[in-house]
Amino acid sequence: MAMYALADCKNFYVSSERLFRPELRGVPVVVLSNNDGCAVSRSDEAKALGVKMGQPYFQLRDLVEREGLICCSSNYALYADLSGRVMRTLRTLAPRIEVYSIDEAFLDLQGIQGDLEQLGREMRSRVLREVGIPVGVGIAPTKTLAKLANWASKKWAATGGVVDLRDPARQRRLLALAEVGEVWGIGHKISARLNTMGVTTALQLADYDRKTLRRMFSVNVERTARELAGECCFDLEDGPEPKQMIACTRSFGERKHTLQELQEAVAGYATRAGEKLRGQRHLCSAVQVFIRSSPFDQRGEPYSRATCVPLAFPSADTRDLVAAALGGLQAIYRPGPDYAKAGVILMDFVEPGRFTPDLFAPAPRPGSERLMAAVDAINAKQGRGTIRPARLAVNQGFSMKRERLSPRFTTSWSELLMVKC
């Protein structure tokens, strides 16, 4: 019989900040999104103050002054490193694991003997001891039920952070308490439609007619209902499916005005997208580039343009991707607007050696694959950007605005904590 556990880090970004900054413990803390835009992670103390997920920073300034709310910029290097440590610890506790996001993973418990609830408590204690991040654990015979059990482990402190839903009677008691919007895969729009049909709890969804759910929504909603009823429909994925599209986009910390500034940004995005493309061992056949001004700017009409540039031959060579992106940018750039965002999207992927080349197209660059492999190996060892296109400056001026950024405690030698004895 299938059995899964979902381990989910509690308030992961905030917990990561608190790990090396003990002065943040016990006080309201939020972590902000790109360019310090809005709250994307909240401590329990911040939630108690009424801070909502996605609430803009400018609406939090009063709480900063009146309640001592502390706002931190997103420190992605720190979070990624700590996430890797959490996942490595979890891998020692189960034969198979699916990393679902940066802060949560499904574990396959099928065939594991003994007290699974005690195993869940061991997961919590091991991760807390070895990494320092608190996690909640939900255990159930389906992934959807495990996700709901994890929600319960965070909602009710009396659970001790672990909820075991192997017992069918216990499953139904929790389903009756959970609103249908708390179910994994049931978004706001689907939840609203279900409410109009009289389905307001997870239990009502589990008991609803399957054919009607498939006809009115989709096969995935039907499968979700089956999973809530204890029927396993979603298997564990050992690795993520290769992406069919890779996007590298970013809002600028400061508005850009000249073609040269946009060229540097777009070249950087194309370079990073190329690294990701080579990481999944694919080639792309087309590059899309876009630029846009902010719709909230008072000066002039909003401007937004995009174009798709086909490549002469499928490639993962940074030089080809940057050239195509800059060519597209040249075609859509217009002087005048204050540009707030730009991006590069790689499309139409093929596997090396599994496509028919164009007889009349120019030949690919000789030695491209070996050169890019060498560049990636050096950058992986010496740091991203050690080898880069000449168009990119050492300190690129299109980085995000992060005025409240904590040190990269685990990934930068110059920012390690110093202890004086």
N, C-alpha and C positions, 0 to 999 in steps of 0.2 A: 504493500500500500504506500502511495506517495505521502511524503511528509516534508514540510518546508518550515524554515524559520526566516523571518525578516528582521535583520538587525539594522536599526536606524539611529544615527547619531543625534543626540538631543541638541537643538539650536546650534547646529554644527559650526557655523561661522563665529558665533558669539563664544562658544566653548573653546574654539581654537584661539581666539584673542585672549581669553581668560587664562589659558594654559601657561602663558609666559608673562601675563600681567595680572598678578594676584590682586592688585588694587581694584580690578573690575568685578571681583566676585562679590555678590550680594547687593550690587547696585544696578539700576536699570541701564541696559546697553543695547544698542542696535548697530547692525552693520549695514552700510549703505551700498547701493548698486553702483554701476559704472558712472563716473563723473559725479559721485556723491549725490545721486538723484533721489532715491527713495529707499525705504527700509526693506531689506530682503532677509534679514535674520533678526530675531528679537529674543532677549532674555525673558524669563518668566516675570521679572520685575517690570520690564518695559511693557509686556502684555497687560500687566495689572494696571498700568497707567493709561491703558486704552490705545496704545500704539498699534495700528493695523498693518498687516502685510501689504507692502507696496505704497504705503503712505509717503508722500513727498517730504523731503527734508525741510522745506520752508515751513511746512505745517508743524514741524517738531521743535522749532526754535523756542517757542514758549515753554515747552517741557524741559528743554536744555537749561533755561535760565531759572525756572520755577521749581523743578523737581530734580535737577541734577542729572538729567538723562545724558548719557555719553554716547556719541556717534562716532563710529570707526569707518574708515574707507575700506573697501574690499581688498584684502591681501591675498590674491589668488595663488601666489607662489607658496605661501605658508599653508593655505588650505589644501592645495593639491598634495603637498608632501605629507601632511598629517593624514589625509584620506588614504594615501598609499600605505601608511603604517597601520591604519585600522584594518584595511583589507588584507594585508599580509598576516595579521594576527588572526582574523576570522578564517583564513584559508587553512590554518592549522587545526581547526575545530570541526571541519566537515570535508567529505570527499570531493564535493563539487560546490562551486559558488558562482553566482551571477551578480556582478557588480552593476546594480541598477542605476545608480547616480553617484555623485561625489560623496554622499553621506549615507548611503544605504545599500544593502546587498541581500539577496536571497541565498539561503544555504540549503542544500539537499540533505535532509536527515533520514532518508529512506534506508532501512537496514541497520541504523544505529540502535544498539541495545541500551537499556537502562532508563533512568528517569530523565526525560527530555526537558522537563521544566528545570531541573537542576542543571542540565547542560546550558540552558538559556541563561541561568544565573552565572554560570562559569564564563560564558561569553561576555557578559557585562563586567565581571570582575577582572578578566584578563585584559580586555581593551582598556579599562580604566587604569589598571596597574601598569601596563606596558606602553600605553600611548598617552593616557591622561584625559581621554574624551569619554563622557558618559553616553551610553547607548540604551535604547529600549529594544526588547525582543518580543516578537509575536510568533507563536508556533501553531500550525494548523495543517490539515491535509490538502489544502489548495493555496495558491499564491494570493488569491483575493481575500480569503479568510485570514491568512497570515498578515496581510497588510492591515486588515481591520483589527486583528488582535494587537498589532503594534500600536495602532491608534489608541486602543483601550489602555495599553501599558503606559502611555504618556498622559492620558486624561485622568486616570485615577491613581493617585500616589500609593494607595493601599496595595496595589498589585506588586509593588517593589520593582517595577520596570520590566516585568515578564508576565505575559499572559499566554496560557496554554489552552488552545481551543480544540483539542482532540475529541473531547466529549461532545456528541451531537446535541445533548440537552443544553450544555453551556453555550454552544454556538448559537442556538435559537434565542437564548436569553440576551446575549449581546446584540444579535441582529435586531431584536425588538427595541433596544435602547439607542441604536445608531441611526441617525438620519440618513436617508438615501444618498444625500450629497457627500457623505463621508466615505462612500464606497469607491474603491480604486477603479478608475476608468469612467466614473459617472461625473461628468463636468457640470458646470452651472446650467447650461442650456438644457441638457438632457434631464437634469434634476428637476428643473422647472416644468418640463413637459410631463415627467412622471408624476409630479405633484398634482397636476390637473387631472390625471387619471386615477387619483386616490392613492398613489404609491408614495408614501412619505417616509417609510422606514426601510432599512435593509432587509428585514424579514418579509415585508410585503413584496419587495422585488424578488426575493428568493422563491416565493410561492406563486408568482404571477405566471400566467400562461405563456409558455415558451414561444409558440408560433406567433402570438400577438406581438411579443417583444421583437422578434426578428422582422416581422412585417412593418412595424411602426418605427423601428430604430435601425438596428443592424445585427449581424451575426455576433459581433463582439458584445453587445448588450445582452443578447441571449446567453452567451457563454459566461458572462459575468454572473448572471442569475443562477446558472448551473453551478458555478464555483461556490457561490454563497450557500447553495444547498448541499455542498460537500462533494460535488463531482469535479474531478480534476480536468480542466480543459487547457490550461496554459502550462507548458512544460518549462523546465529550467533551460536557459540559454547559456551555454558554456562561454560564448564570446559574443560581442556585439556584431550585428550584421554590418557589412561594409556600407558606408554612406553612399547614396546616389548623387549627392550634391554636397559640396564643401563651401561654406561661406565664412569670410573673415571681414567683419564690419565693425565700425566703432563710431560713436559720437565724439566729436573733438572737444577737448577741454576748453579750447579757445577757438573762436570762429576763424576759418581760413578764407583768404580772399584771392590769392594769386594761383596761377596754374602751377607754378613751381612747388608751392606748398602742397597742393593736391597730388602732384606727381610723386612727391616723396612719400606721402601717406599711402597712395594706391600701390606703389612699388613695394612698400613694407607689407601690405595686406596680401599681395600676390605671392610674396616670398614665404610668408607664414602658411598660406593655403597650400603652396607647393610642398612644404614639409609634411603637412597632414596627408596630402594625396600620396606621397611616396610612402608614408607610414602604413597605409592600407594597400600598397602595392598595386595601384591603378594608374592609368593615364587618363587625361581628360581631352575632350575634343572641342570644347568651347569655353570661353571665359566671358562672364558678364561683369560689367563695372557700372556702378551708379554713384551719383552725387546728389545731395539735396541740401537746401537751406531749411532753417527751422520754420514751421508753420506759425510760430508765435512771434517771429520777428516783426517789428512794426515798420521797418524800412523796406519798401518795395513789395512786390508780389512774391509769394513763395515759389521757389524754383526746384524742380526735381526731374532728373533725366536718367535714363539707363540705356545701355546698349549691349548687345551680345556679339562677341567677336569669335568667329570660327577659326580653329587652328588648321594650318595646312596639313598637319599630321598629328595624331594623338601624342601627347607629351606630358611628362612630369618634370621637365627641366625648368628650373627657376627662370632662366634667361628667356625661354619661350613664353612663359606665363606673364612675366613682367612686361615684355614687349607687347603682347596682346592687350594687357590691361591698360598700358599707357596709350596705345593706339586708340582704344575705345574712349579713354578719358579725353583725349584731344578732340574727338568728334563731338562730345556732349558738353564740354566746358563752355561757359559763357561768363565773360567778365561782369562784375557788378554785385552779384548776390554775396551775402555772408554765409559761407558754406558751413553747415553744422555736422554733416555726416557723410561718409563715403564708404564704399565696400567693394569687395571682389568676390564673385561666386564662380566656382569651378563646376562644370556641368558635363553631361554626356560621357560617362566613364566607360572605359574598356580595359580589359586585362592585357598585359603585355603579351604579344605573340598570338592573340586571339582576335585579330581584326584584319580586314582586307585593306591593304594600303592603296592609296590612289596612285595609279600608274603615272599620272602627269604632275603629281605634287613633288616639291623639292624633297630631297632625302633628309632624314633626321640628322641631327648633329652627331658626328662620330664620337664615341666614347662618352656620351651623355650620361648613361646609367652609372658608369664607374665614377665619373666626376661628381655627380650628385651624391652618390653613396659616401665618397670621401668627405665632401662638404658636411653632410649630415653627421658623420662620425666625429669630425673635429668639433662641430658646434655642440654635439651632445656631451663631449668631454670638457671643452673649454668654456662653454656657455653660449647661449643663443646669440647670433649676430657676430660671432668671432670672424666668420667668413660670410660676407654679405655682398649684394650688388653695390657697385661703386656709387650709385645714386643715393643710397641710404647713408645718412650721417651716423656718427658713433652714438650721439645722444639725439635720438629722433624727437622732433618737437611736436609730434602729434599724439603724444601719450595722453592718457586720461587725467582728468583733474581728480587728484586724491590728496586732499589737504589734511586728512586725519589718518594717514597711513602708518601702521605700526611697522617695526622692523621685520625683516624676513629672517626670523630667528633660526631657522633650520636649513636654509638654502643659500645663505650668503656669508662668507667668512668675515666680511667687514661688519656684519650686523649681529654676530653672535653675542649672547649675554656675557658680560664680564663679571666675575665674582672676585672680590677683594677679600683676602683672608688676613 
